[in-house]
């Protein structure tokens, strides 16, 4: 199984830090955000990694190289000067992700989730498996409900943790170019084709300088 780290975004809420450094290379606990993801994926046996690039992509490429020093092989999906958003970014990288299911995780989240778990829980009839988390203060209403192992569009809702496993079918008939992932997610959830789980361990969104500083302090402790 291969994995993709979403790393192309501009990081508007992380400004002014992201004006100089792409958000995935900002550091917390002695490592860049994307290095935390690479370490977690490698530990789970996911060593074929795709990273999408746009804003200051040359800095990411220079910093990560071919991934050998992290125990992985990195290939890059170049999006040009304007990021393709979450959906468009994954769709543009499908040719690098192989024919089987693949993990997608955002570079700007941190968690102690074991990626081996999600790869084992994708049912044969499902197009995706979503990892959810209890709603953080900044997103109190959540995104999706969960009935057993089935993701549903109903209350009570949890927050999508920006971690999931996808089949290529998930992106069938999607538009070309730039588009968000959320409409596709709701489409397949409403079709009953998405399994899920709630991760109740450590998870943090890292979208602002304050959130970055809080994660840095927590990891150093």
N, C-alpha and C positions, 0 to 999 in steps of 0.2 A: 504494500500500500504506500502511495505517495502522499505528500502533504503540501499545502500552499499556505504561505504567510502573507497576509495582506499588508503591504508596506508602502503603498503608492500615495497615500493621502497627504494633503498639504498641512494638516494639523493646525487649523485656524485657532482653536481654543487653547493651544499650547504656545501661542505667540506670547512674548518675543523669542522664546527659546527655539522654536521651530523655524524662525527666520534664518538662523545660522546653521542649525543642525537638523536633519530630518528626524521626525519624532521617534522612529524605531531605534535610532542610535543614541537617544537620550539615556542617561544611566541612572540606575537605582540598585542599591545593594552591591555596588562594585562591578555590575555588568550592564550593558545596554539592554533595552527592552527586548530587542529581537534576539539577543544572545540567550536570554532566559527561555524564549520559545524554542530556539534551536536545541538547547540542552534538554528540555523536556521532551521534544520530539525524538531526539536521538536516544534518550533513555528508554523510550517506548518502542524502539526498533524501527522508527520511521526515519530513514536516512536519505531518501530521495526527496529533496525539497525544492519547491518553486517559490520564488519571491518576485512579486510584481514591483515595478519601479516607475516613478514619475518625478515627483518633487525631490530635487537633489539626489536623483537616483545614482548619479556617478559616485557620490559619497558612500552610499550603501554598498555598491559593487566593490569599491576600493577597500572598504572595511571588512567585508565578509569573504571576498574572493570566491574560490570554488567550494568553500565550506569544509575543506579537508581538516583544518585545525579544530573544527567542532565535531568531527567524526561523521559528517554528512556530505552529500553532494548537492550543491546548489546550482539550479538553473534559473535564469532571469527572464521575466516576461516584461518587455519594454512597452510602456503605454504612451510614450511621448510627453509633450508638454502639459497635457491636461489629463488628470486621472480619470479612469473609466468608471469610477464608483465601485461598490462592492460586487454587484451582479456582473457588470460589464468586465470588471477586472478578472473574475474567475472564468467567465465565458471566453475571454481572449486567451486564456492560458490553458484551455482544455487540451490542446495538442501536446502540451508538456506533461499532462497529468495522467496519461495512460488511459486504458479502457476500463479499469476497475474502479471501485469506490476510492475516494480520496478525502483526507482531512483538510478542512479550511479553518484557520485561526487568525485572528487579527493580531498585528504586532503590538497594538496598544492596550492589550489586557495582560494581566499577570494572574496565574492561578497555580494551585498545586494539583490540578486535575491530572490523572494518569491517562494519557491518550490511548493506551492499550484498551481501556474499557470501552470507549465509543466505537472503536473499530470492530469490537466483538459483538456489538448490540444492534447492528444494522440488519433488520429482517430482510429476507430475500425479496419480499414484495414491496418494500419501501424504497423511496427515492432519496431519503435523507434521514439522518438521526441528529436531533438537536440537543445540545447540552444547555440546560437552563440553570438559573441560580436564583435564590431568594432576592426579592426586589431591593436594590440599594436606595438610599435616601433620594438620590437625584433622579430616580426612575420608579416612583412608587406604584404606578399602575401596571407595570410589567408589559409583557408582549403576548405570551401564549399560556394556555392552560395545559393540564396533564391529567389524563384519565388512564390509570394504570401505566402502561408504557406507550400510550398513544398521545401525541401532541394534538391539542384541540384549540379552537378559537372561542374560548369561553372562560368565565371566571371559575375559581380564582386564578390569577395569572402570575407567571414567573417571568423573569427577565432572560432573554436570550444572552448567553454568556460569550457570544462571538466565537464559539467552538462548535463544529459540526462535521459530520461525514456526509458526503454527497455522491450520488451516481450521476453519470453524464445525462441520464434521462431528465434529471431535475432542470437542466438548461435547454431542453428541447423546445423549439419554437420561440426562443427568447429573441428580443430585438438585437440588432447589431449595434456596437458602439457603447455609449455610456448609459448605464441604468443601475438603479439600486437593487439590492437583493430582496428587500422586504416584500414587494408584491409577489414575487415568485414563492417566497416562504409561505405566505398566507394562502396562495392558490393551492399548493400541495397539501398544506395542513387541512384545508377545507375539503380536499379530496380524500382525506383519510390515509395518506401515503407517507406520513412522517412519524417515526418513533422518537422517544426522548427520555430524558432522565433529569433529575435535579441534583446538581452538585452542591453539597452543603459544606464543603471545605473552603479553603482560602480562594478568594477571587476578588480582583480589583480592576476596575476600569481606570485607565491612566490617560485622561484627556486634557488635563489642565496642569499648570505648574504646581498648584497646591496638591493635586492628587499624586503627581510625581514625587514631590517632597515627602508626602505621607508614606508612600510605598518605600522610598529610600530609607526612611527612619525605621519602618517596620522590619525590613529585611536586615538592616544592620543590628537590630536588637536580637 
